[in-house]
Amino acid sequence: MWVYLDPIILPLYSLTGSFVGNSWIGTFLLAMLAVVVGEFTISIVYRVNRRHLGELNQRLKHYSELSEKAFQSGDKDNYKAVNKQANDAYGHVFFNKFGLSAAMLWPAFFALDWMQRYFSETNLPIPFTSSTMNYVVALLVCYIAARMVFGRVKRRLPYFKHHYKMLDAYSQESVKAESAPRG
């Protein structure tokens, strides 16, 4: 598989005449590629599961409201039964959010696998020091930086602007459903 991706990734590591510069710029661009692919993946997963996720949020909100009403009316048995269903719905919402997050991260592991082929025997030099850093740590640092940079610009990119609005609306709906009292 890497035979097909090497022509795309290797040029990212030869943009300057400096080994240090190439190492860090290439790793940052690889991390940015992983971020973009992850964001694209999450958008596809969300689009495919949008109806299901909406139903889960509605179910959570419904049971949370019923639980609150039972609590306020003093019906302890009904409260326990409905609250159990609300907690179950919360678990479904939580793990679906976790799944969306996993859809965002998988490309980083492929990036690490690619980097292992080229950097497992050597460390990346830390600029302006005589120290070096393991490629795993270097990619993690660059991935965090790339995620921060992409987070700032994705609202302006044509495809991701719409994707951002959809996920933001889902997050707001999710927060409203989760914040309904469950007791």
N, C-alpha and C positions, 0 to 999 in steps of 0.2 A: 504494500500500500504506500509506503514512504517513497518508493521509487517515483510515484506519480506526483507526490507533494513536494519532493525535494526541489524541483525546478521553481516552485512558487515560494518556498520558505528560505532556501539558501541565499537568494539575492538580498533578502532582508538583512543578512549578516555580512554584506560586503558593500555597504553604502559609503563608507569613509575609508581612509587609508590606515586607520588606527585599529589595532586589535581590541583595545578597551572600548573605543567608540562603537565599533561594529558589534561587539558582544552585547553592550547595553541597548543600543538602538535596535538591533535585531531582536533581542529578547523582549523589549517593549512592544515592538511591532507584532511579534508573534503573540504576545499577551493580548494586544488589541484585537488581533484576528480572532483569538479565542473568545474574547468578550463579545464581539460582533456576531460570531456564529452562535454563541450561547443565547444572545438576545433574540436572534432570528428564530432559534429553536423554541424558546419560551413563547414567542408570539404564535408559532404554529400550534404548539401544545394548548395554549390558551384558546385559540380560535376553534380548535377541534372540540375542546371540553367546555366551552363557554356556557352552554345551556346547563350542563351538569353542575358546574360550579355555581351558577346562579340558583339552581334548585337547592343545592346544599346550603347556601347562605339564607335562602328563604325558609328552609326547614329549621335552621338554627334560630332564626329570628322568631318564627312561629312558636317553637317549643320554649324559647326563653321567655316570651311574653306570657304563654300559658303558665309557665312555672312561677313567674312573678305574681300573676293573678291568684293562683292557688296559694301562694305564700301569704299574700295580703288578706285573703279570705279566711286564712287559718286552717284550711283543709290539709292537714299534715300528710295523709296518705296519698292524696292526689298530687300534692307538691312533690313528694319523693318520686312518684312514678314519672311525672312529667319532667322533673329535673334530671332524672336518669336519661331520658330521651334527649333532653337539651345537651347534656354532657356528651352523649354519643354523637350528636350532630356536630358539636364543637370539635370532637376528635376527627371527624371526617373532613371538616373545613381545614383544620390544622394540617393534617397529613397531605391534603391536596395542595396547600400552599408550599409545603415542604417539597412535594413532587415538582412543582413549578420551579422552585429554587434549584433542584437537582438538574432540571433541564437546562438551566443557565450555566452550570458548572462543568458539564461533561467535556467540553472542548479543552479545558485546561489540562485534563489528564492526558489527552492525546498530545498536547503541546509538550508536556513533561516527557512522554514517551519518545517523542521526536528528539527533544534535547538530550535525552540520555544517550542516544546514539553518537552524539558529537561532543558532549561535555562531561560524560561520566568519568573520564580519565583526567580531566583538568577542571579547575575552578575558574570562575569569572573574576577578573581583577576589579577591585573596587576603585573607582576613579579617585585620583588625588591622594591615594594611600598606597602602602605597600602590601595591603591585605587582599585576600581573595574571598570569594563567596561560592558556596555550592550552587549548582544550577537550579536546584529545587527552590532554594531560598531566593535566588535571583528572579526566577519566574514569579514567585509569590509576590515579591516587592513590585515587580513590573505589572503583574495582574491587578493588584490593588490600585496602582497608579492609573492603569488603563481603564479600570472600572470607574474611577473618579472622573477621568477626562470624558469618557463616553457618557457618563451620567449627565454631564453638563451640556453636551452637544446633541444628544439623541432627540431632544425636544425640537430641534431645528432640522433634522434629517427627514426627508419626505416619508419613507416607509416607517421609520421608528417614531415619528411624531404621532401618527395615528395609533401605533402600537402602545406608545406611552400613555396616551389618553385612555385607551381601553383598559390597560392594567391599573391605571390610577383610579378609574371608576370602579373596577372590581375591588381594589384595596379599600376604597371608601365604603363600598357596600359591605365588605367583609368586616371592617371595623365597626360599623353600625350594628351588624348582626352579633358580633362578638361582645360588644359593650352592653348589649341588653342583659339585664340582671338574671343570673341563673341560681344564685344562692349558694 
